[in-house]
Amino acid sequence: MYYKITQEMFKINILFALIVLNIQYSSAQAPDSSIIDQTINNFLQTNNRDKEKARNKIIKLNPDFNNVYNRLKQGKNYSNEAVKGFFEHNFINNAGVEHPNLVFIPYKYDPNKKYQVKIFLHGAVSVWDMRRWVSTINRTDTVWNSINTINLYPASWTKSKWWNYSQYENISKLLEYIKLNYNVDENDISITGISDGGTGIYYLSNFYQTPFSYFLPYIGSMETLLYVTNKQFYLKNYQNLSFLIVNSRKDDIFNIDFVVPT
């Protein structure tokens, strides 16, 4: 059976190795288990930038290896007070450009349960209004009461299209925020795109792959990337990725011949 190694699993494995290398066996009294548990939880709660400092605090406590391993295996504790329903979590890049992101958390979200995450990339990005697509989602529809997945709706527009590096920054930061604050099934994160959004998936999946279980580009165009970005692409980077690709022969914009297997 094939198991995907997620970023969180990789971090835990690194910490695991460091504990093995750094813990010194001594006759000193073991620290209080509640302190160890809190320190490990702080490590799991912190963002990637501060992981090393949090890791070193664990090592300095000289904890029992089995206790640390079991606590890491258990995972982080998520808050019962997490925001549910719709809200916006926007990202401002180094150039000062704000990126609107609409987030939906199930109304019956349970922090003790892992949730599938779905990211949706819309089409028609050649518009000047950055909030055009975020505002089109009907947040009052009663169907949301039965939705049990975490849904993310980033926005793209003329100044930040899906095939711009700024959108990689936006989407990766958005996903990092969600994983830090909500109980995510890291083996069930998908990204779907239609039209320009599908083209954006071909862009992202060529170098940004690890978080995703599968990619679903609908009526997108890999060929378009040859003209809209100067980034070097490598076809081999698409190997071993799970795609569901849908195109139409009646599409007057994107030529299906470029995506049909030969």
C-alpha positions as CSV (number, residue, x, y, z in Angstrom):
1,M,0.0,0.0,0.0
2,Y,1.3,3.5,-0.8
3,Y,1.5,6.1,1.9
4,K,2.1,9.8,1.2
5,I,4.6,11.5,3.4
6,T,3.2,14.9,4.3
7,Q,5.1,18.0,5.4
8,E,3.9,17.5,9.0
9,M,5.2,13.9,9.0
10,F,8.5,15.1,7.7
11,K,8.9,17.6,10.5
12,I,8.0,15.0,13.1
13,N,10.6,12.6,11.6
14,I,13.2,15.4,11.8
15,L,12.4,16.1,15.4
16,F,12.4,12.4,16.1
17,A,16.0,12.1,14.8
18,L,17.2,15.1,16.7
19,I,15.8,13.7,19.9
20,V,17.6,10.5,19.4
21,L,20.9,12.4,18.7
22,N,20.6,15.0,21.5
23,I,18.9,13.4,24.5
24,Q,21.5,12.6,27.2
25,Y,20.7,9.8,29.5
26,S,21.3,10.8,33.1
27,S,20.2,10.0,36.6
28,A,18.6,13.4,37.0
29,Q,14.9,13.5,37.9
30,A,12.7,13.6,34.8
31,P,10.8,16.9,34.2
32,D,7.1,17.1,35.0
33,S,5.1,15.4,32.3
34,S,2.6,18.3,32.0
35,I,5.5,20.7,31.2
36,I,6.8,18.3,28.5
37,D,3.3,17.9,27.0
38,Q,2.8,21.7,26.9
39,T,6.2,22.2,25.3
40,I,5.5,19.6,22.6
41,N,2.1,21.2,22.0
42,N,3.7,24.6,21.6
43,F,6.0,23.0,19.0
44,L,3.0,21.6,17.1
45,Q,1.2,24.9,17.3
46,T,4.0,27.2,16.2
47,N,4.5,28.3,12.6
48,N,7.3,26.9,10.4
49,R,9.5,29.9,11.0
50,D,9.7,29.3,14.8
51,K,9.8,25.5,14.7
52,E,13.6,25.3,15.5
53,K,13.3,27.3,18.7
54,A,10.4,25.2,19.9
55,R,12.2,22.0,19.0
56,N,15.3,23.1,21.0
57,K,13.1,23.7,24.1
58,I,11.9,20.1,23.9
59,I,15.4,18.8,23.7
60,K,16.6,20.8,26.7
61,L,13.9,19.1,28.8
62,N,15.7,15.8,28.3
63,P,12.3,14.0,28.0
64,D,11.7,10.3,27.8
65,F,11.9,9.2,24.2
66,N,8.7,7.0,24.2
67,N,6.7,9.8,25.8
68,V,7.8,12.3,23.1
69,Y,7.2,9.8,20.3
70,N,3.7,9.0,21.5
71,R,2.8,12.7,22.0
72,L,4.0,13.6,18.5
73,K,2.0,10.7,17.1
74,Q,-1.1,12.0,18.9
75,G,-0.7,15.3,17.1
76,K,-1.6,18.9,18.2
77,N,-4.5,20.0,20.2
78,Y,-7.0,22.2,18.2
79,S,-9.2,24.8,19.8
80,N,-12.9,24.4,20.3
81,E,-13.2,28.1,19.8
82,A,-12.0,28.1,16.2
83,V,-14.1,30.3,13.8
84,K,-16.7,28.4,11.8
85,G,-18.6,29.2,8.6
86,F,-17.4,31.9,6.2
87,F,-14.6,34.4,6.8
88,E,-11.8,36.0,4.9
89,H,-8.2,35.4,5.6
90,N,-6.2,37.8,3.3
91,F,-2.5,37.7,2.5
92,I,-0.3,40.7,1.8
93,N,2.9,39.9,-0.1
94,N,6.2,41.6,0.1
95,A,5.2,44.1,-2.6
96,G,2.3,45.2,-0.4
97,V,-0.4,43.6,-2.7
98,E,-3.4,42.3,-0.7
99,H,-4.9,38.9,-1.8
100,P,-8.5,38.2,-0.8
101,N,-9.2,34.6,0.3
102,L,-12.6,33.3,1.3
103,V,-12.6,30.4,3.8
104,F,-15.4,28.0,4.7
105,I,-15.2,25.9,7.8
106,P,-18.0,23.4,8.4
107,Y,-20.6,24.8,10.8
108,K,-20.3,21.5,12.8
109,Y,-16.5,21.5,12.8
110,D,-15.2,19.1,15.5
111,P,-11.5,19.8,16.4
112,N,-11.0,16.1,17.3
113,K,-11.8,15.1,13.7
114,K,-9.6,15.4,10.6
115,Y,-11.1,17.2,7.7
116,Q,-10.7,17.1,3.9
117,V,-9.5,20.4,2.4
118,K,-10.6,21.5,-1.1
119,I,-9.0,24.5,-2.8
120,F,-10.9,26.1,-5.8
121,L,-9.3,28.3,-8.4
122,H,-11.8,30.3,-10.5
123,G,-11.5,31.3,-14.2
124,A,-11.5,34.6,-16.0
125,V,-8.6,36.2,-14.2
126,S,-8.2,39.1,-16.6
127,V,-10.3,41.5,-14.5
128,W,-9.2,44.5,-12.4
129,D,-11.6,43.9,-9.5
130,M,-9.7,41.6,-7.0
131,R,-12.9,40.9,-5.1
132,R,-15.1,40.1,-8.0
133,W,-15.1,36.3,-7.6
134,V,-15.0,36.2,-3.8
135,S,-18.2,38.3,-3.7
136,T,-20.0,35.9,-6.1
137,I,-20.2,33.0,-3.7
138,N,-23.6,32.7,-2.0
139,R,-22.8,32.5,1.6
140,T,-26.4,32.3,2.7
141,D,-27.4,29.1,0.8
142,T,-28.7,26.5,3.2
143,V,-26.6,23.8,1.4
144,W,-23.6,25.0,3.4
145,N,-25.2,23.5,6.5
146,S,-24.5,20.0,5.2
147,I,-21.0,20.6,3.8
148,N,-18.4,18.8,5.8
149,T,-15.2,19.8,4.1
150,I,-12.9,22.8,4.6
151,N,-13.2,24.9,1.4
152,L,-10.8,27.6,0.3
153,Y,-11.5,30.2,-2.4
154,P,-8.4,32.3,-3.2
155,A,-8.9,35.2,-5.7
156,S,-6.9,36.0,-8.8
157,W,-7.1,39.1,-11.0
158,T,-5.0,41.0,-13.5
159,K,-2.3,42.0,-11.0
160,S,-1.9,38.5,-9.6
161,K,-2.8,35.7,-11.9
162,W,-2.7,32.0,-11.0
163,W,0.6,31.6,-13.0
164,N,2.3,34.4,-11.1
165,Y,4.6,33.6,-8.2
166,S,2.5,35.8,-6.0
167,Q,-0.3,33.3,-6.1
168,Y,2.0,30.5,-5.0
169,E,2.9,32.6,-2.0
170,N,-0.8,33.4,-1.4
171,I,-2.1,29.8,-1.7
172,S,0.8,28.2,0.3
173,K,0.4,30.8,3.1
174,L,-3.4,30.2,3.2
175,L,-2.9,26.5,3.4
176,E,-0.3,26.9,6.1
177,Y,-2.7,29.0,8.2
178,I,-5.5,26.5,7.8
179,K,-3.3,23.6,8.9
180,L,-2.0,25.5,11.9
181,N,-5.5,26.3,13.2
182,Y,-7.7,23.5,12.0
183,N,-7.5,19.7,12.2
184,V,-6.7,18.8,8.6
185,D,-6.3,15.4,7.0
186,E,-3.0,16.1,5.2
187,N,-3.5,13.0,3.0
188,D,-6.7,14.5,1.6
189,I,-6.0,17.9,0.3
190,S,-7.1,18.6,-3.3
191,I,-6.9,21.6,-5.6
192,T,-9.5,22.2,-8.4
193,G,-9.4,24.8,-11.1
194,I,-11.6,25.8,-14.1
195,S,-10.4,27.5,-17.3
196,D,-7.7,30.0,-16.1
197,G,-7.8,28.2,-12.8
198,G,-7.1,24.9,-14.5
199,T,-4.1,26.5,-16.2
200,G,-3.0,27.7,-12.8
201,I,-3.0,24.2,-11.6
202,Y,-0.5,23.1,-14.3
203,Y,1.7,26.0,-13.2
204,L,1.5,25.2,-9.4
205,S,1.8,21.4,-9.7
206,N,5.1,21.7,-11.6
207,F,6.9,22.8,-8.5
208,Y,4.3,22.9,-5.6
209,Q,3.2,19.3,-5.1
210,T,3.8,18.0,-1.6
211,P,0.6,19.2,0.2
212,F,-1.8,17.8,-2.5
213,S,-3.3,14.4,-2.9
214,Y,-4.6,15.1,-6.4
215,F,-5.1,17.9,-9.0
216,L,-8.3,18.5,-11.0
217,P,-7.8,21.0,-13.9
218,Y,-11.0,21.5,-15.9
219,I,-10.7,23.1,-19.4
220,G,-7.3,24.4,-18.5
221,S,-4.3,24.7,-20.8
222,M,-0.7,23.7,-20.2
223,E,0.2,25.2,-23.6
224,T,-0.9,28.7,-22.4
225,L,2.0,28.6,-19.8
226,L,4.5,28.9,-22.7
227,Y,3.2,32.4,-23.4
228,V,2.1,33.8,-20.1
229,T,5.1,33.1,-17.8
230,N,8.9,32.9,-18.2
231,K,9.3,30.2,-15.6
232,Q,11.1,27.0,-16.8
233,F,8.8,24.0,-16.7
234,Y,9.8,20.3,-16.6
235,L,7.4,17.7,-17.8
236,K,9.0,15.0,-15.6
237,N,7.8,17.0,-12.6
238,Y,4.3,15.9,-13.5
239,Q,5.2,12.2,-13.2
240,N,3.6,10.3,-10.3
241,L,1.0,13.0,-9.6
242,S,-2.7,12.2,-9.6
243,F,-4.6,14.2,-12.1
244,L,-8.2,14.3,-13.3
245,I,-8.0,16.3,-16.5
246,V,-11.2,17.4,-18.3
247,N,-11.3,19.3,-21.6
248,S,-13.7,19.7,-24.5
249,R,-13.2,19.5,-28.3
250,K,-15.7,22.4,-28.7
251,D,-13.6,24.7,-26.6
252,D,-12.7,27.7,-28.8
253,I,-10.1,29.0,-26.4
254,F,-7.9,26.1,-25.3
255,N,-6.9,23.5,-27.8
256,I,-7.6,20.0,-26.6
257,D,-4.9,18.5,-28.7
258,F,-2.3,19.8,-26.3
259,V,-3.6,17.7,-23.4
260,V,-4.8,14.6,-25.1
261,P,-2.3,11.7,-24.5
262,T,-0.3,10.7,-27.6
